């Protein structure tokens, strides 16, 4: 699957890259036939946010976004949302 990562308001630190690898593995597991995934990692004054857009065969698209007061909570929430998505399929 092709991927693209965008960082806004922050740099690609070792910690963020490690968290992103875990998230990418979860997306691969949840949608093994996906064609493309775009990840956005953003740090704003009020919150830390993580978003993912996944393009599936046939043109269907998933869009998920989560935020929290820190990276741990933001990544935990996006992973929970992906778990719910997998359960609904």
Secondary structure, DSSP 8 states (H G I E B T S, - for coil): -EEEEEEESS---HHHHHHHHHHHHHHHHH-TT--EEEEEEEE-SS-EEEEEEEE-GGG-EEEEEEEESSHHHHHHHHHHHHHHHHHH-
